[in-house]
Amino acid sequence: MSNNDGMNYAPKGKSEKVVQDGEFKVGIVGLDHGHIYGMSNGLKEAGAQLTAVYDEDSEKVEAFIQEHPEVKKADSESSVLNDADIQMVAGAKIPSQRGDLGLRVLDAGKHYFTDKTPFTTKEQLDRARKKVDETGLRWFVYYSERLHVESAVYAGDLIKSGEIGDVVQVLGTGPHRSNIASRPEWFWQREHYGGILCDIASHQVEQFLFYAGADDAKVIHSKVGNYAHKDYPEFEDFGDATLTADNGASNYFRVDWLTPDGLGTWGDGRTIILGTKGYIELRKYVDIAKSAEEDHVYVVNDKEERYENVSGQIGYPFFGEMILDCLNQTEKAMTQSHIFKAAELALDSQEQALKIN
């Protein structure tokens, strides 16, 4: 796992299998984004068996098999989709291609697990919603900044247990390091990555809806800019937005590609959740100048103020819950409406954004 580059950040946790060996088989299609490694780790730790991998780039395939030697190289995408033993296809294609892959996956009778951002246009989202309704299959999204971060998982548990009362506001920051030299060409092209709010802000929107317990929200204001990457005119390295939820909670987030080289990790991601009886602060990946460890949690409520480091203590329950949802036709891991609403609001914030430079 690389801490220097969020694109290759692939957490590993303890194995908590929810199925027997061979009970849930997954094929991999699309290795354009390094998040596929984190997705694969989570699936395997929950008991899934990765059986086949396909990408047009043979070097990417060989690198993946080196990490997961039990996986066989597939000759084509269709050979994965037509494999009757495979129940789910996971992929991290170029963002603009993720929606169409999902349609093909569901048409083949399989569940789909894609990296964020799942869509770059509203049309892609609309087609996905219709396909899910048509097939009854699931379309999961790897919103990793909550699902694959132990402090973020723990915050949800604290809120559920009433530690801070009802959620009033969620503040989120999602800084990333751009690592110009290592980025593929599509990374800089608006048509393919969708814009900064469509892309990395999808994490922030999903977290807000989850922590606030909201079913819907409205984008009040958003803006985007390009401050430090002028050689890439289609790129945006700054974005922020304000949202209000249907239950009265509010949200502000800022995302950027401006992490300085002096920081020991790819981004100083933080979340502050204000409740009626207290607040929680998460310092997800580092506590700058104090600790290089991850998963710092600060809690203040009517009883106390406390600090906890929860790295290695909480785990990542989403992956097991997702597998069981597929097998049992339940919605414990994440409802389909929540998944698509987070994507919709990220697209709304991008479409409405004021360009500030």
C-alpha positions in Angstrom: 0.0 0.0 0.0 1.3 3.4 -1.0 0.7 6.3 1.4 2.2 8.8 -1.0 -0.5 8.5 -3.7 -4.2 8.2 -3.0 -4.6 6.5 -6.4 -2.7 3.5 -5.0 -3.9 3.6 -1.5 -5.1 0.1 -0.7 -5.9 -0.6 2.9 -5.6 -4.1 4.3 -7.5 -5.3 7.4 -8.1 -8.5 9.3 -9.9 -11.3 7.6 -13.6 -11.6 8.7 -15.1 -14.0 6.3 -18.9 -14.1 5.9 -19.0 -16.9 3.3 -17.3 -20.3 2.8 -14.5 -20.7 0.3 -15.9 -20.6 -3.2 -19.4 -19.4 -2.1 -19.0 -15.9 -3.6 -16.9 -15.5 -6.8 -15.8 -12.2 -8.2 -14.3 -11.3 -11.6 -12.2 -8.2 -12.1 -12.7 -6.0 -15.2 -10.8 -2.7 -15.5 -7.6 -1.8 -13.8 -7.3 1.9 -14.8 -7.4 3.2 -11.2 -5.4 1.7 -8.3 -8.4 1.7 -6.1 -9.1 -1.8 -7.5 -6.5 -3.1 -5.1 -8.3 -1.8 -2.1 -11.6 -3.1 -3.4 -10.0 -6.5 -4.0 -8.4 -6.6 -0.5 -11.8 -5.9 1.1 -13.6 -8.5 -0.9 -11.0 -11.2 -0.2 -10.9 -10.4 3.5 -14.7 -10.9 3.6 -14.4 -14.3 2.0 -14.9 -13.6 -1.7 -12.9 -15.6 -4.2 -11.3 -13.6 -7.0 -11.3 -15.9 -10.0 -10.5 -13.9 -13.2 -9.1 -10.5 -14.3 -9.3 -8.7 -17.6 -7.8 -5.4 -18.8 -6.7 -4.3 -22.2 -3.3 -3.4 -20.7 -1.4 -6.7 -20.1 1.1 -5.0 -17.8 -1.6 -4.0 -15.5 -3.0 -7.5 -15.5 0.4 -9.0 -14.7 0.9 -6.6 -11.8 -2.5 -7.5 -10.5 -1.8 -11.2 -10.7 1.5 -10.7 -8.9 -0.5 -9.2 -6.0 -3.3 -11.8 -6.3 -1.6 -15.0 -7.7 -4.8 -17.1 -7.4 -6.5 -15.0 -10.1 -6.4 -16.2 -13.7 -5.9 -14.0 -16.7 -9.1 -13.7 -18.8 -8.9 -13.4 -22.6 -11.6 -10.8 -22.9 -14.2 -8.9 -20.9 -16.9 -11.1 -22.3 -15.3 -14.2 -21.0 -15.6 -12.8 -17.5 -19.2 -11.6 -18.0 -20.2 -15.0 -19.5 -18.7 -17.0 -16.7 -21.7 -18.6 -15.0 -19.8 -19.1 -11.7 -19.0 -15.4 -11.2 -21.6 -13.6 -9.1 -20.1 -10.1 -9.1 -17.8 -8.1 -11.3 -15.6 -5.4 -9.7 -13.8 -2.8 -11.7 -12.0 0.5 -11.7 -12.1 1.6 -15.3 -11.7 5.2 -16.5 -14.5 7.1 -14.7 -16.4 7.9 -17.9 -16.5 4.2 -18.8 -17.7 2.9 -15.5 -21.4 3.4 -16.2 -21.4 1.5 -19.4 -19.5 -1.4 -17.9 -22.1 -1.6 -15.2 -24.9 -1.9 -17.8 -23.0 -4.8 -19.4 -22.4 -6.5 -16.1 -26.0 -6.4 -15.0 -27.2 -7.5 -18.5 -24.9 -10.6 -17.9 -26.8 -11.3 -14.7 -24.1 -10.2 -12.2 -23.9 -7.7 -9.4 -21.5 -4.7 -10.0 -19.0 -3.1 -7.7 -17.3 0.0 -9.1 -14.8 2.5 -7.9 -16.0 6.0 -7.3 -16.9 8.2 -9.1 -19.5 5.8 -10.7 -20.7 8.3 -13.3 -19.6 11.4 -15.1 -23.0 12.4 -16.5 -26.6 12.4 -15.4 -27.5 10.3 -18.4 -25.2 7.5 -17.2 -26.8 7.6 -13.8 -30.3 7.5 -15.3 -29.4 4.4 -17.3 -28.0 2.7 -14.2 -31.1 3.3 -12.2 -33.3 1.9 -14.9 -31.0 -1.2 -15.3 -31.1 -1.9 -11.6 -34.9 -1.6 -11.6 -35.1 -3.9 -14.6 -32.7 -6.6 -13.4 -33.1 -6.5 -9.6 -29.3 -6.7 -9.3 -27.0 -4.4 -7.2 -24.8 -1.6 -8.3 -22.3 -0.9 -5.5 -19.8 1.9 -5.3 -16.5 2.0 -3.5 -16.8 5.2 -1.4 -13.6 4.4 0.2 -13.1 7.5 2.4 -15.8 6.2 4.7 -16.1 2.5 3.9 -12.3 1.7 4.0 -11.3 4.0 6.9 -11.6 2.7 10.4 -12.1 6.1 12.1 -14.9 6.9 9.6 -16.6 3.5 10.3 -16.2 4.2 14.1 -17.8 7.6 13.8 -20.9 6.0 12.3 -21.1 3.7 15.3 -20.7 6.6 17.8 -23.5 8.6 16.1 -25.7 5.5 16.1 -25.1 5.0 19.8 -26.2 8.6 20.6 -22.7 10.0 21.6 -23.3 13.4 20.1 -27.1 13.6 19.8 -28.7 14.4 16.4 -26.3 15.5 13.6 -26.5 19.2 12.8 -23.6 19.7 10.4 -20.9 17.7 8.7 -17.6 19.5 7.7 -15.3 17.6 5.4 -11.9 18.1 3.8 -10.6 15.8 1.1 -7.1 17.0 0.0 -5.2 14.9 -2.4 -1.6 14.9 -3.8 -1.7 15.3 -7.6 1.6 13.4 -8.3 1.7 14.8 -11.8 4.4 12.5 -13.2 2.5 9.3 -12.4 -0.9 10.3 -13.6 -2.3 8.8 -16.9 -3.5 11.1 -19.6 -7.2 10.6 -18.9 -6.7 12.0 -15.4 -6.4 15.5 -16.8 -9.3 15.3 -19.3 -12.7 16.6 -18.1 -14.6 14.3 -20.4 -13.0 11.3 -18.7 -12.7 12.3 -15.0 -15.8 14.3 -14.7 -14.5 17.3 -12.7 -13.3 17.5 -9.2 -16.7 17.7 -7.5 -18.0 14.8 -9.6 -14.9 12.8 -8.7 -13.4 13.1 -5.3 -16.2 15.1 -3.7 -18.5 12.0 -4.2 -16.8 10.7 -1.0 -17.8 13.9 0.9 -21.4 13.8 -0.3 -21.8 10.1 0.6 -20.4 10.7 4.1 -22.7 13.6 4.7 -25.8 11.6 3.8 -24.7 8.7 5.9 -23.7 10.6 9.1 -26.7 12.9 8.9 -29.1 10.0 8.3 -30.5 11.8 5.3 -32.3 10.4 2.3 -31.9 13.5 0.1 -30.2 16.9 0.0 -29.9 20.0 -2.1 -26.8 21.7 -3.4 -26.9 25.3 -2.2 -23.6 26.5 -3.7 -20.5 25.1 -5.2 -17.4 26.4 -7.0 -14.3 25.0 -8.7 -10.9 26.4 -9.8 -7.5 25.5 -11.2 -4.8 27.3 -9.2 -1.6 25.2 -9.6 -2.1 23.0 -12.7 -2.2 25.6 -15.5 -0.6 23.2 -17.9 -3.7 21.1 -17.7 -6.5 23.6 -18.6 -9.3 21.0 -18.3 -8.3 20.0 -14.8 -9.7 21.4 -11.5 -7.5 21.3 -8.4 -9.9 23.0 -6.0 -13.6 22.6 -5.3 -16.1 23.2 -2.5 -19.8 23.0 -1.8 -22.6 23.6 0.7 -25.6 21.3 0.9 -28.7 21.0 3.1 -30.4 17.7 3.8 -34.1 16.8 3.9 -33.9 16.4 7.6 -32.4 19.9 8.2 -28.7 18.9 8.6 -26.1 21.0 6.7 -22.8 20.2 5.0 -19.7 22.0 3.8 -16.8 20.3 2.1 -13.6 21.2 0.4 -11.6 19.0 -1.9 -8.3 19.7 -3.6 -5.3 18.4 -5.4 -2.9 20.6 -3.5 -1.3 18.4 -0.9 2.3 19.7 -0.4 5.2 17.4 -0.7 6.2 17.9 2.9 3.2 15.9 4.2 4.0 12.3 4.9 0.8 10.9 3.3 -1.3 11.6 0.2 -3.8 13.9 2.0 -4.8 15.2 5.4 -8.4 14.1 5.2 -10.6 15.3 8.1 -14.2 15.2 9.1 -15.9 17.2 11.8 -19.5 16.1 12.8 -21.5 18.5 15.0 -24.4 17.1 16.9 -26.9 18.6 19.4 -25.0 17.1 22.3 -21.4 17.1 21.1 -19.0 16.7 18.2 -16.6 14.3 16.6 -13.4 15.1 14.7 -11.7 12.5 12.5 -8.1 12.9 11.4 -8.1 10.0 9.0 -4.7 9.5 7.6 -2.3 11.5 9.8 -2.2 13.8 12.8 0.2 16.3 11.3 3.5 16.9 13.1 2.4 14.6 15.9 1.6 11.1 14.6 2.0 9.3 11.3 -0.5 6.8 12.4 -4.0 6.7 10.8 -7.5 6.9 12.3 -7.4 9.5 15.0 -10.8 10.2 16.7 -11.6 13.1 19.0 -14.9 13.1 20.8 -16.5 15.9 22.9 -19.9 15.5 24.5 -21.8 16.3 27.7 -19.9 13.7 29.6 -16.2 14.1 28.5 -13.6 15.0 26.0 -11.5 12.1 24.8 -9.1 10.9 22.1 -8.9 7.4 20.6 -6.7 5.9 18.0 -8.7 3.1 16.4 -6.3 1.9 13.7 -6.6 -1.9 13.5 -9.5 -2.1 16.0 -12.7 -1.5 14.0 -12.3 -3.4 10.7 -14.2 -2.8 7.4 -17.7 -4.4 7.7 -19.0 -3.0 4.4 -17.4 -5.7 2.3 -19.0 -8.6 4.2 -22.3 -6.9 4.4 -22.2 -6.2 0.6 -21.5 -9.9 -0.2 -24.4 -10.9 2.1 -26.7 -8.3 0.5 -26.0 -9.9 -2.9 -26.7 -13.4 -1.6 -29.7 -12.6 0.5 -31.3 -9.7 -1.5 -31.0 -7.4 1.5 -29.7 -3.8 1.8 -27.6 -3.7 5.0 -24.3 -2.5 3.6 -25.8 0.4 1.8 -29.1 1.0 0.1 -29.2 1.4 -3.7 -31.1 4.7 -3.3 -28.3 6.0 -1.1 -25.6 4.9 -3.5 -27.3 6.7 -6.4 -28.3 9.8 -4.4 -24.7 10.4 -3.4 -23.6 10.2 -7.1 -26.5 12.4 -8.2 -25.6 15.2 -5.7 -21.9 15.1 -6.7 -23.0 15.5 -10.3 -25.4 18.4 -9.2 -22.5 20.1 -7.4 -20.3 19.8 -10.5 -23.0 21.1 -12.9 -23.9 24.1 -10.7 -20.3 25.0 -9.8 -19.1 28.6 -10.2 -15.8 28.7 -12.0 -13.6 31.0 -10.0 -10.6 31.2 -12.2 
